[in-house]
């Protein structure tokens, strides 16, 4: 794959050395994959047969231009400013411990108790260029035309889809105070636990790794909806994908919700598969508005996870005086008519993770990685297309929510084994 990229005239290889690389410890395995009875990772290293070496990414961030830029934005590759276009490429992700082989990685990553940490980082980035459908005359684009970028990116996706078990793309969207590298590494985690099947793409919008940048990030998330929508349109128009799934987290749910709303009122916009919001830092009013504009007609399912133990969203609730959809579903189903809508609309799935294992770990905001039950539930939905009832969740008719029962993991294991014929 390295040779292919180097032979592409549009490929630009840039490796930073201005600061220490951003690193991420691989999350605990989704509980359903702990052990060997359900194994999504083959004995042979699956990434050896992938169409590319690394993680596909798309970003509307500008490139880092100097050491000061790198230090401010926490990345050697892209910063926290935008120039209104979407750049695409492949990020090479490596383990910091080069002595670990594939068998070691399989065993450590799926063990409930690890004897060694797995830490990953981006070694280099191969940018293919700017997607042509994201250019427009009202932004100054400092990069030259890259006419082959569209074809090169689509080719990588189509080659991977052709050798996968399904024709699906999963796009991961990150949250607040996040450098470029973080969503690439988180997307790598999820692709790893999905057995490197299908295509996973990290979408990195221009947030800033600073606690005081919250309002700036919130605006950047909403302002990125146009680029994200054009990116989804590119995938629908130029690849062989059958289903585009979106997993959006925290402040990134604002961009996802705004994009979905825009898609709902555009008859030519693409149909999406699973759209999942976790720890959603978006108001219930916004979600209600997109539902009122028939956004569900544009998706297979729309799933909203929430936790009453998510302390991080309390500040956002206070600041905007609006209930966040990730803290409570009460506001969304407060009216009798709205509750009836939730009860009678299977496409809309409200899932309360408050009783899931480790959902309140830390400040309770990162449960999609910290809770092995929640990550199991998300992956069972994406990977095996199991409904909430099939996954073992329990329906609460009084609130219109699905909840986690004490015997959830046993039910989920049984459901997946039945699905794969074990």
C-alpha positions in Angstrom: 0.0 0.0 0.0 2.9 2.3 0.7 4.1 1.9 -2.9 0.7 2.6 -4.3 0.4 5.8 -2.3 3.8 7.0 -3.3 3.0 6.3 -6.9 0.0 8.5 -6.8 1.0 11.9 -8.0 -1.5 13.5 -5.6 -0.2 11.9 -2.5 1.5 14.1 0.0 3.4 12.4 2.8 4.1 14.5 5.8 5.5 13.3 9.1 5.7 15.7 12.0 8.5 15.9 14.6 7.7 19.1 16.4 6.1 17.5 19.5 5.5 14.2 21.2 3.0 12.1 19.3 -0.5 12.0 20.7 -1.1 8.5 22.2 -4.2 6.6 23.3 -4.5 3.4 25.4 -6.8 1.0 23.6 -10.1 0.7 25.5 -11.1 -2.3 27.4 -12.7 -4.9 25.1 -16.4 -4.8 24.7 -17.5 -7.4 27.3 -19.2 -9.6 24.7 -15.8 -10.1 23.0 -13.8 -10.8 26.2 -12.5 -14.3 26.0 -12.6 -16.6 23.0 -16.2 -17.8 22.7 -17.1 -14.9 20.3 -14.0 -14.0 18.3 -14.1 -11.2 15.7 -10.3 -11.3 15.3 -9.0 -14.1 13.1 -5.9 -16.1 14.0 -4.1 -14.5 11.1 -3.6 -10.8 11.2 -6.6 -9.4 9.3 -5.0 -6.1 8.5 -2.4 -7.8 6.3 -5.1 -8.2 3.6 -6.6 -4.8 3.9 -6.7 -2.5 1.0 -4.6 0.1 2.8 -2.2 0.2 5.8 -3.8 2.4 8.4 -7.0 4.3 9.1 -9.0 6.3 6.5 -9.7 9.8 7.6 -11.6 12.9 6.5 -11.1 16.3 8.0 -12.1 19.9 7.5 -9.1 21.1 9.6 -6.2 23.0 8.1 -2.8 21.5 8.2 -0.3 22.3 10.9 2.1 24.8 9.5 4.8 25.1 12.2 5.9 24.0 15.7 3.8 26.6 17.5 0.8 25.4 15.5 1.5 21.9 16.5 1.9 22.7 20.2 -1.3 24.7 20.3 -3.5 22.1 18.6 -1.9 19.0 20.0 -1.1 17.3 16.6 1.8 17.1 14.2 -0.6 16.9 11.3 -3.7 19.1 11.4 -4.8 22.0 13.7 -8.0 23.6 14.9 -8.7 26.0 12.0 -10.7 25.3 8.9 -10.6 26.5 5.4 -14.0 25.1 4.3 -12.9 22.0 2.4 -12.6 18.3 3.3 -9.2 16.6 3.0 -9.0 12.9 2.9 -6.2 10.4 3.3 -4.7 7.4 5.2 -3.2 7.6 8.7 -0.7 4.9 9.6 -1.4 3.8 13.2 1.2 1.9 15.1 1.6 0.4 18.6 4.2 2.2 20.8 5.4 -1.3 21.8 6.9 -2.6 18.6 7.8 -5.9 20.1 4.2 -7.1 20.4 3.1 -9.4 17.5 -0.4 -10.0 16.3 -1.1 -12.9 18.6 -0.1 -10.7 21.6 -2.4 -8.0 20.4 -5.3 -10.4 20.0 -4.9 -11.9 23.5 -4.2 -8.6 25.3 -7.0 -6.6 23.6 -9.7 -9.3 24.4 -8.6 -10.0 28.0 -10.9 -8.7 30.7 -7.7 -8.1 32.8 -4.6 -7.1 30.9 -1.1 -7.7 32.0 0.2 -5.1 29.5 -1.2 -1.8 28.1 -1.9 -1.4 24.4 -1.0 2.1 23.4 -1.4 3.4 19.8 -0.4 6.5 17.9 -0.3 7.9 14.4 3.1 7.4 12.8 2.5 9.3 9.6 -0.3 10.7 7.4 -0.7 10.3 3.6 -3.0 13.0 2.5 -4.6 12.3 -0.9 -6.0 15.8 -1.4 -9.3 17.8 -1.2 -12.6 16.3 -2.2 -13.9 18.3 -5.2 -17.5 18.5 -4.1 -16.5 20.4 -0.9 -14.9 23.3 -2.7 -17.0 26.5 -3.1 -16.2 30.1 -3.9 -16.8 31.6 -0.5 -13.7 30.2 1.2 -10.1 30.7 0.4 -8.6 27.3 -0.3 -4.8 27.5 0.1 -4.2 24.1 -1.5 -3.7 23.5 -5.2 -6.3 21.4 -7.1 -6.0 17.6 -6.5 -8.2 16.3 -9.3 -7.4 12.7 -8.6 -8.1 12.8 -4.9 -11.8 11.8 -5.4 -10.9 8.7 -7.4 -8.0 7.7 -5.2 -10.1 7.8 -2.0 -13.0 6.1 -3.6 -10.7 3.3 -4.9 -9.4 2.6 -1.5 -12.9 2.4 0.0 -14.2 0.2 -2.9 -11.3 -2.2 -2.7 -11.8 -2.7 1.0 -15.6 -3.1 0.6 -15.0 -5.7 -2.1 -13.1 -8.0 0.3 -15.3 -7.4 3.3 -18.3 -9.3 4.6 -20.6 -6.3 4.1 -20.7 -3.2 2.1 -21.0 -0.8 5.0 -19.0 2.3 6.1 -18.9 3.4 9.7 -17.9 7.1 10.3 -16.8 8.1 13.8 -17.3 11.7 14.9 -15.4 12.9 18.0 -16.2 15.4 20.7 -14.9 18.6 22.3 -11.2 19.6 23.1 -9.9 17.0 20.8 -6.8 17.0 18.5 -6.9 15.6 15.0 -5.3 12.3 16.1 -7.8 11.3 18.7 -10.8 10.3 16.4 -8.3 8.4 14.1 -7.2 6.3 17.1 -10.7 5.8 18.5 -11.9 4.7 15.1 -9.0 2.3 14.9 -10.2 0.8 18.2 -13.7 0.2 17.0 -12.5 -1.2 13.7 -10.2 -3.5 15.6 -13.1 -4.9 17.7 -15.2 -5.3 14.5 -12.5 -7.6 13.1 -11.5 -5.0 10.5 -14.6 -5.8 8.4 -16.2 -3.2 6.2 -14.7 0.3 6.1 -14.3 2.6 9.1 -13.5 6.3 8.6 -12.5 8.9 11.2 -14.0 12.3 10.6 -12.1 15.0 12.4 -13.7 18.4 12.7 -11.7 21.4 14.0 -12.0 21.2 17.8 -9.2 22.5 20.1 -7.5 20.5 22.9 -8.2 23.2 25.5 -10.7 23.2 28.4 -11.4 26.9 27.8 -12.3 26.3 24.1 -15.7 24.9 24.7 -17.8 27.7 23.1 -15.3 27.8 20.2 -15.7 24.1 19.7 -19.5 24.1 19.9 -19.6 26.7 17.1 -17.0 24.8 15.1 -19.1 21.6 15.4 -22.2 23.3 14.1 -20.3 25.2 11.4 -18.8 21.9 10.1 -22.2 20.5 9.1 -21.9 21.6 5.5 -18.6 19.9 5.0 -19.8 16.7 6.7 -22.9 16.6 4.6 -20.9 17.0 1.4 -18.6 14.2 2.6 -21.5 11.9 3.1 -22.8 12.8 -0.4 -19.4 12.0 -1.8 -19.5 8.5 -0.3 -23.0 7.9 -1.6 -22.1 9.1 -5.1 -18.6 7.7 -5.6 -18.4 4.4 -3.7 -20.1 1.0 -3.7 -21.3 1.4 -0.2 -24.8 0.0 0.6 -25.1 1.5 4.1 -23.4 4.6 5.6 -23.4 4.5 9.4 -22.5 7.4 11.7 -21.4 7.1 15.4 -21.2 10.7 16.9 -19.9 11.5 20.3 -20.4 14.5 22.7 -20.0 17.9 20.9 -19.7 16.1 17.6 -23.4 15.2 17.9 -24.2 18.8 17.2 -22.6 18.5 13.7 -24.3 15.1 13.2 -27.7 16.4 14.2 -27.4 19.5 12.1 -26.3 17.4 9.1 -29.2 15.0 9.6 -31.6 17.9 9.7 -30.2 19.3 6.5 -30.4 15.9 4.9 -34.1 15.6 6.0 -35.1 18.6 4.0 -33.1 17.8 0.9 -34.8 15.2 -1.3 -31.5 14.5 -3.2 -29.5 13.8 0.0 -28.3 10.3 0.7 -30.1 7.8 2.8 -28.1 6.7 5.9 -28.1 3.4 7.9 -27.5 3.6 11.6 -27.1 7.1 13.1 -26.0 6.8 16.7 -25.6 9.7 19.2 -23.7 9.0 22.4 -23.2 11.5 25.3 -25.1 13.9 23.0 -24.2 17.6 23.7 -27.2 18.8 21.6 -30.5 20.0 22.9 -33.7 18.0 22.9 -35.3 20.8 21.1 -32.9 20.4 18.1 -33.6 16.7 18.0 -37.3 17.2 18.2 -37.1 19.7 15.3 -35.3 17.3 13.0 -37.8 14.5 13.9 -40.6 16.9 13.1 -39.0 17.5 9.7 -39.2 13.7 9.0 -35.5 13.0 9.4 -36.3 9.4 10.2 -37.3 8.9 6.5 -33.6 9.4 5.7 -32.2 6.7 8.1 -32.6 3.0 8.9 -32.4 3.7 12.7 -31.7 6.7 14.9 -30.3 5.7 18.2 -29.7 8.1 21.1 -27.8 6.9 24.2 -28.1 8.8 27.4 -26.9 8.5 31.0 -28.2 10.3 34.1 -24.6 9.9 35.5 -23.1 12.0 32.7 -21.7 14.9 34.9 -20.0 16.6 32.0 -23.3 17.5 30.3 -24.4 19.3 33.5 -22.3 22.3 32.6 -23.7 22.5 29.1 -27.3 22.2 30.5 -26.5 25.2 32.8 -24.7 27.3 30.2 -27.4 27.1 27.5 -30.4 26.5 29.8 -31.4 23.6 27.6 -31.6 19.9 28.4 -28.9 17.9 26.6 -30.2 14.8 24.9 -27.3 12.8 26.3 -28.1 13.6 29.9 -31.8 12.8 29.9 -34.5 11.8 27.5 -37.2 13.4 29.7 -37.5 16.5 27.6 -37.8 14.6 24.3 -40.7 12.6 25.5 -42.2 15.1 27.9 -45.4 15.7 26.0 -48.0 12.9 25.7 -47.9 13.2 21.9 -44.1 13.0 21.8 -44.1 10.0 24.1 -46.6 8.3 21.8 -44.4 9.0 18.9 -41.4 7.4 20.7 -43.5 4.4 21.6 -44.8 3.8 18.1 -41.6 4.6 16.1 -39.2 1.6 16.1 -36.7 3.6 14.0 -36.2 5.9 17.0 -34.4 4.1 19.8 -33.7 5.9 23.1 -31.3 3.9 25.3 -30.5 4.7 28.9 -27.1 3.3 29.9 -27.3 4.4 33.6 -27.4 0.8 34.8 -24.7 -0.5 32.4 -21.4 -1.7 33.8 -18.9 1.2 34.4 -21.2 3.7 32.7 -20.4 6.3 35.5 -16.6 5.7 35.4 -14.7 9.0 35.6 -17.2 11.8 35.0 -19.6 9.4 33.2 -19.2 11.2 29.8 -17.0 8.7 28.0 -19.1 5.6 28.6 -19.1 4.5 25.0 -15.5 3.5 25.6 -15.3 3.1 29.3 -18.4 0.9 29.7 -17.8 -2.6 28.2 -21.6 -3.2 28.2 -22.3 0.0 26.2 -19.5 -0.6 23.7 -20.9 -4.1 23.3 -24.3 -2.8 22.6 -23.1 -0.3 20.0 -21.1 -2.9 18.2 -23.8 -5.5 18.3 -26.1 -3.0 16.6 -23.5 -2.0 14.0 -21.9 -5.4 13.5 -24.8 -7.8 13.7 -27.8 -5.5 13.2 -29.6 -6.7 16.3 -32.5 -4.7 17.5 -32.6 -3.5 21.2 -34.9 -6.4 22.1 -32.7 -8.9 20.4 -29.7 -7.5 22.2 -31.3 -8.2 25.6 -32.3 -4.6 26.5 -35.6 -4.1 28.4 -38.3 -1.7 27.3 -39.7 0.9 29.7 -43.0 2.0 28.4 -43.4 4.7 30.9 -40.3 6.6 29.6 -40.0 5.3 26.1 -36.5 4.0 26.8 -34.6 0.8 26.5 -32.5 -0.1 29.7 -29.8 -2.6 30.6 -31.0 -5.5 32.9 -28.6 -7.3 35.2 -28.5 -10.4 32.9 -27.9 -8.3 29.8 -24.5 -9.7 28.8 -25.7 -13.3 28.9 -28.6 -12.4 26.7 -26.4 -10.6 24.2 -23.9 -13.4 24.0 -26.7 -15.9 23.3 -28.1 -13.6 20.6 -24.8 -13.1 18.8 -24.0 -16.8 18.9 -27.4 -17.5 17.4 -26.8 -14.9 14.7 -23.5 -16.4 13.7 -24.7 -20.0 14.0 -22.7 -21.1 16.9 
